[in-house]
């Protein structure tokens, strides 16, 4: 991907991202034995490119971005970046998909992708139970 992309200030996220960059692939980089993908977003205020590793939730070549933040009361920082700048890059394995558009889901479409997300990573259901906010879900097409 790009050498000008900033890594997360969060230690475990940065370590996960560095592992992906060193391998050149998301293959073998997992959370609780579940695969992840790497998104590249653009900062809402800074305009800087940022890496966001998230659980792999995919259907028919489209990917979900689940803004769970582990069930915290506030959205993750990347949520605001994607809302302001919806063009993202997806890396799944060694395949890089540039210039995809993320859009936040509502209603039945959100529920469909939420069910896919929970099937891909069951702790999402626990995260939703921990917070009063409805965890946002984006589809990246």
C-alpha positions in Angstrom: 0.0 0.0 0.0 1.5 3.5 0.7 4.5 4.5 2.7 2.8 7.8 3.6 0.0 6.1 5.5 -0.1 6.7 9.3 -0.2 3.8 11.7 -2.6 3.8 14.7 -1.4 5.2 18.0 -3.0 2.2 19.7 -0.3 -0.4 20.3 -2.2 -3.6 19.4 -3.7 -2.0 16.3 -0.3 -0.7 15.2 1.3 -4.1 15.8 -1.4 -5.9 13.8 -1.0 -3.4 10.9 2.8 -3.8 10.9 2.4 -7.5 10.7 0.2 -7.1 7.6 2.6 -4.7 6.0 5.6 -7.0 6.7 3.8 -10.0 5.1 2.3 -8.0 2.3 -1.0 -9.8 3.1 -3.7 -10.0 5.7 -3.6 -13.8 5.4 -2.7 -15.3 8.7 -3.3 -12.1 10.7 -6.3 -12.9 12.8 -8.3 -11.9 15.9 -9.7 -14.9 17.9 -8.9 -17.1 14.9 -11.0 -14.9 12.6 -9.6 -13.2 9.5 -9.2 -9.4 9.1 -8.9 -7.0 6.2 -7.0 -3.7 6.1 -8.8 -0.5 5.1 -7.1 2.7 4.2 -9.1 5.8 5.1 -8.5 9.5 4.9 -8.5 11.7 8.0 -11.5 14.0 8.3 -9.4 16.9 9.6 -5.9 16.1 8.7 -6.4 14.6 5.3 -3.8 12.0 6.1 -4.1 8.4 5.0 -4.7 6.0 7.9 -4.7 2.2 8.2 -7.7 0.5 9.8 -7.6 -3.3 10.3 -11.1 -4.7 10.9 -12.7 -8.1 11.0 -13.3 -9.6 7.6 -17.0 -9.4 6.7 -17.5 -9.9 3.0 -20.4 -10.7 0.7 -20.2 -10.8 -3.1 -17.1 -8.7 -3.2 -18.4 -6.1 -0.9 -17.0 -5.5 2.6 -18.5 -4.3 5.9 -16.8 -1.9 8.3 -18.3 -2.3 11.7 -17.6 0.7 14.0 -17.8 -1.3 17.2 -14.9 0.0 19.2 -15.4 -3.0 21.5 -18.8 -1.7 22.7 -17.4 1.7 23.9 -19.9 4.5 24.3 -18.3 6.5 21.4 -17.6 5.7 17.8 -14.0 4.9 16.8 -12.0 7.7 15.2 -12.1 6.1 11.8 -15.9 6.4 11.8 -15.7 10.2 11.4 -12.9 9.8 8.8 -15.1 7.5 6.7 -18.2 9.7 7.1 -16.2 12.7 5.9 -14.2 10.9 3.2 -16.0 7.7 2.1 -13.4 6.7 -0.5 -11.4 3.8 1.0 -9.0 1.1 -0.1 -9.5 -2.5 1.0 -6.7 -5.1 1.3 -8.0 -8.7 1.6 -5.1 -11.1 1.6 -2.7 -9.7 -1.0 -5.5 -8.3 -3.1 -5.8 -4.6 -3.0 -9.1 -2.9 -4.0 -8.6 0.9 -4.4 -11.2 3.6 -4.7 -14.1 1.8 -3.1 -17.0 3.8 -1.6 -18.2 3.3 2.0 -21.7 4.1 2.9 -23.4 3.9 6.3 -26.3 1.5 6.4 -29.7 1.8 7.9 -32.8 -0.4 8.3 -33.1 -3.8 6.7 -29.8 -3.4 4.9 -27.9 -2.6 8.1 -29.6 -5.6 9.8 -28.5 -7.9 7.0 -24.9 -6.8 7.2 -25.0 -6.8 11.0 -26.1 -10.5 10.9 -23.2 -11.2 8.5 -20.8 -9.3 10.9 -22.0 -11.3 14.0 -21.6 -14.6 12.1 -18.1 -13.6 11.0 -17.1 -12.3 14.5 -19.6 -13.3 17.3 -18.2 -10.8 19.9 -19.9 -8.1 18.0 -23.2 -9.1 19.6 -21.6 -8.7 23.0 -20.2 -5.3 22.0 -23.7 -4.1 21.0 -25.0 -5.3 24.4 -22.4 -3.1 26.2 -23.4 0.2 24.6 -26.5 2.2 24.2 -25.4 3.5 20.8 -26.4 1.5 17.7 -23.1 0.3 16.3 -22.7 1.8 12.8 -22.1 -0.5 9.9 -20.8 0.6 6.5 -20.8 -1.4 3.3 -17.8 -0.8 1.0 -18.6 -1.2 -2.6 
